[in-house]
Amino acid sequence: MNGKMIAVVIAVVAVVAVGAAVFMMNNNDDSDEKTGGLYDLHATILDVDMGGMSSTPKMAETIEYMYKEVYGSLASGAEKLTIEDAMADETYWNTYGKYTSTASVSADGKITYNTLVDDKNKQDFTIDAPFEVLLSTGTAYHTIIYYALCEKYNVEPYSDAAFKNKDLVNEFRGYCKGVLLKDSIETSTPDLLKYYADDYISHAASLKTYDLEQIGQDVKTFTSKGQSTVLMGSGTISKDKNADVYQMVTDNGGMIALNSATSIPSTYAGIDLVGKIMGLDEYTDKVIQDLQLRLYKIYWSVQEKNEDHKAYFEGSKGTASKNTGSGAELCKFLGFNIDLFDGKEHDTESLLQAHPDVLIFYTNDDRGRDVQMRIA
């Protein structure tokens, strides 16, 4: 990807699992001055955007943020690494670099892609041409389109030049018509919010909470005008609803492409999928290559620094993250010990004894910091 795209917003954040361009707020919350509870661990506290952990270019920003807060600057020499270096590192490339595409484009322009259709089954669909409208219950899919358009118009994401580029803005608005609530966009990806048109449909916080009848109405809003329409969202959050969503969407003339990414390679595959079904694969190919190199610089630096860190990642319900999700994937990538990722409740005393030095919470966790740290 071009040099402008490599300049990423790595702010000090309130953030991750998602992602996620991670929505980040300053982490200076006087934690170092407090005592009692988990404050006594004197751990590094990370706030991560759930939507910025997988399925999106924001994944790289999340990892960069987490790395910087724990390790500091990249190891000396990382800035000289190339994509060729990344591909030559077989351990990195085979584990985190290469991916299996779930979409293809034939010589006659037809696009075949694979997606979940119910709680466990996937199916191939073929369309004659790219979709014109994307309805999305997460910022990941709109963010992919945004990054592709920034590549197309040779501007840095979220820069003044990007927003002042009327062709970019209008093209983004042409694709991205709804559906994630604007409040959710503001929480997850605030810099993207201004790109949406005034008539953007804001109807759901997730696929799980998206009313079925409303889904049908929203899809028909565009298919009735002759616009080919696809609905994207997480097919893993509420699996028992997938079949009904598929039926409602197809009954109203649209199609679905439900995401199931939980790893770095499947995130690349998801970006590739969006690029192909929206006709932007020329640009998403470059986005993916940029991510592969950025992540290699992190991976290489972790090996060079050779430090020991143990992480504890807690969801808003007070239970630990599981060792099979995207949060565990990112922490393993960063070299963290994830023995505490067991999906269970951990009392304060046991955590003090386990002594994790990295504590991770979600940005959309509405518990106050003192509650998270077990003193309130």
N, C-alpha and C positions, 0 to 999 in steps of 0.2 A: 504494500500500500504506500501511497505517496507520503512524503515527509510531513505534510500538514496533518495528515490523519494520525500520525504517530504521536503528536502532541495531545496528550489525554488529560482530562480534568481529573487529577488525583488530589482531591481536597481532603482535609482532615475531617472525618465524617460522623454523622449519626447513621449507621448502616446495617448480616450475613455473616443463609444459605444463602439471591437473587438476586436478584436481581433482579437484573440490574442490569456505566456510567453509573456509578453508584451515587445514589442520593446520599450526600455526606454532610454532616454537620460537625462542628468542632467538638473534639472529644475532651476538652478541658472542662470537666464538671466537678472539679475540686475533689475527685475520688482519692487522690494521693493524700489529702489532708484528713480524710475520715478514717475511723477505726471501728472495729466490730464487724461481725458477720464475714462476708467474703472480702470486705475491704482489707482484712488482715492478710490476705494473700499477696497484696501489692502487685496484682497481676495487670497486664495490659488489657484494657477493655476495648473490644471492637463492637461497633453497631453496624450490622450489615443488612442491606436491602434484600429481602427474600426474592424479589423479582430480578435481582441482578446477579444471581448465582449460576444460572444456567439458561440456555436457550437464547442468549442475547450477547451482543458485543460488550455489554456492560460487565459480563463475567470477567473480562480482562481488567477492567477498572476496579472491580471488587478485589481481585487477587492482588493487584498492584497496591491498593490501599492497605490490605491486610499485611502484605509483605513489609511495606514501609513502616507501619506502626510497630511491628515486632522486630524486624531486622535492621531497619534504617535504610541507607542508600544501597544501590546495587553494588555487587562486588566489582573491584577494579578489573576492567577488561570487558565487562558485559556490553558496553556501548559499541564495541567493535564487532560483536557477533552478527552473523548474517543468517538468512533463511537456509543457505547451504550448510552452515554449521549445524543448524537445528536438525536438518534432514540427515546429516552424517552421524548425529548422536542417536544410535539405534535405540537405546533405552528410552530416551525422551520421545523420539518420533513414533516408535511402536506403541508407546503407552499413552501419550498425550498429543501427538502431532497429526497422525493420519486418522481418517474417519471413513465410514462406509456411507455413501450417499443413499438417500431414500427417494430420490427423484432423478428423472432423466428426461432429456429432450431429444426427440428423434429428428432425422434429417428433414422431415416435412413440417417440423415445428410443433408437433404434438408433445404434450408433457404427461408423463406417467409418474405418479407419486404414491407413496404408501402411508396409510394413516390408521389409527385406531377407529373402529366403528362401534364397539360396544365395550364391555368391561375388560375384555382380554384379547379380542381378535383384531387383527389388522387386515387391511384390504388394499389392493391396488386400484387406482382410478386413473383414467386417461382423459385429458381435456384437450380441445383443439387449439387453444391459444391461452396465453396468460390471463389470470383473473384481472378484472378492472377495479374491484372494490374489495377491501379487506376489513372485516368486522373482527375485533380482537378484544378478548377479556383480560389481556395482559399487555404491559408496555413492551415486552420483549419483541413482539412481531413488528410493531410500528417502529421500534428502535432499529431493527435490522433494515427496514426500508429507509429510514433516515440516514443511517450510515452509508448505505449503498448510494443514496442521492448525493451525499457529501463527496463520496468518491467520484461520482459522475461529474459533478460540477467543480471538483478540485478545490474544496474548501474544508477547513477544519471543523469538526462537529462542535456545535454550540457556540461558534464564533460569531462576531458581528457580520462578517462576510457571508456566513451561511444564512443568517436570517434576512439579510438585505438582498439575497439572491431570490428574486421573485419567481423565477422559473422553478427553483428548488422548492420553495414554499408551496407554490400552486400544485406542483406534481405530488408533493407529500399529501396535501389536502385532497387531491383527487383519489389517491389510494385509501387513505386512512379516514374513514367516515364514522367510526364508533368502535367499541361500545363501552370500554372501561370508564368508570366514573372519573370525572375530572379531579375530584378530591384524591383519588388513588394515584392518578398520574402525578399530581403535585407532590404527594408523599414519596413516590418512587423515583420519578424522573422530572423534577421541577423545570429544568431547562428545556424540556420538550413541550411543555404545556402551551407555550405561545404559538406553536406551529399549527395548532388545530384551528379549523374554521369555526365561525360562530354557529353553524348549523350541525356541528359534530354531535352525534347521538351519544348521550352519557347515561347508560342504563344499568350497569352491573359492576359489582366489585370483583367478581370471579365467575367462571363458568358454573360453579356450584350454586351460586345465588341468582343466576340469570333465569328469569321466569320463562318457561317454555313458550307460552303464547306470545310473549314479547319478542322472543327469538324469531318466531315465524313472521311477526309483523315487521321487524327490522330488516330481515332478509328480503321480504317482499317489497319493501320500500325501494330497493335498488333493482331487483330482478324484474319488477313490473315495468321498469324503464328500459329494459333490455341490457342492463349491466351485469356481467358475470360476477358473482359474489361468492366469497369464501369466508367462513367463520373459523377463527383459530383461537385456541385456548388450551389449558392444561387438561389432558385426558386422564391424568393420574390422580387429580384431587378428589373427584367424585365419579368414580368409574361406573357406578350403577346408573348414572344419568346419561352416559355417552350414547347409548342406543336411541334413547328418546330425542336427544339433541340431533343426532344424525337424521332421524326420521322427520323431525320438524323442519330442519334446514332443507332437506331434499324435497319435501312436500311443497316447499315454497320456492323451488327453483334454484336453490343455492347448493354449495358443497361445503364439506368440512375438511380441516387439516389439523387434527388434534395432536398437540405436542406431548412427548413422553421423555424428554431429555433430563438426565440426572448426572451426566458426566461431561467432561471437557470434549471428548470426541463426538458425543451425541449432540452437543451444543453446536459444533461445526456443521454437523449434518442438518440440524434445524435451520441454521443460517442459510445453508445451501438450498434447502427445501423452499424457504421463503423466496430466495432469489429466483429460483426456477419457476415457481408457480405464479410469480408476479412479473416475470420477464426482466429481472434485474441481475441475472446470474453473472453477467460480465463484470459487474461491480462487486457483488458479494464474494466472488472468487478472490478479489483483491483484499476485501475486508478480512476474509478468513486467513489469508497469508500474513497479513499484518498481525493478527491475533496470535498466530502460531509463533511468530518471531518475538513478539512482546512477552509471551508466556515463557519462551525458551530463555530469555534473559533473566527472568525470575527464577526459573528452575535451576539454571546454571549457577546463579548467585547463591541459592539455598545450599547447593552442594559445596560451593567454595567456602561458605561461612561455617558450615558444619556445626551448627548449634543445636542444643536439645531444648525442645519446647513441648509442653503438654497443654492441650486445649480442652475446655469445657464449653459446649454450645447448648444454650438453653432456650427453648421456645416459650411463648407467652403463657402457656399453661403450666409452666414450672417443671417440665420434664426435659431430659436431655435429648439432643438430636440423635437419630439412629445412625448406625455406621454404614448405611446403604444409600443415603441421600446425597444431594449435591453439596451440602455443607461438609460432610465427611470427605467427599471427593476433593474439595478445595483445600481442606486442612491437610490431607495426605500429600497433595501436590506441594504444599508449603513446608512439608517435613515435620508437621506437628504429630505428636503422639495422640491417638484418638481412642485410647482405652476407655474413656468415659462416655463415648458415644454409644449408649446402649438403650436409649428410648425410655429410661426409667427415671423415677424421682430420686434425687440425691439430697440427703439432709446436709445441713451446714457443716456439721462436725466431720462427716465423711469426706466432704470436699476439701476442708481444711487439711485433713490427713493426706488426701491424694495430691494436694498442692499443685493444681494446674496454674501455669503462669500466663495463660491467655484465656480470657473469658469473652464469650461471643453471645450477643443478643441481636434480635431483629429490630430494624428501625420502626416497624409498625407495632411493636410491643408497647401497649399503652400503660404498662406498669411503670411506676417511677423507678429511678435508679436505686434508691434505698430499698425498695421492695425487691428488686432483682438481686441486690447484695445482702438481703436477709437481715436488715436492721429496722425494717418498718412493717 
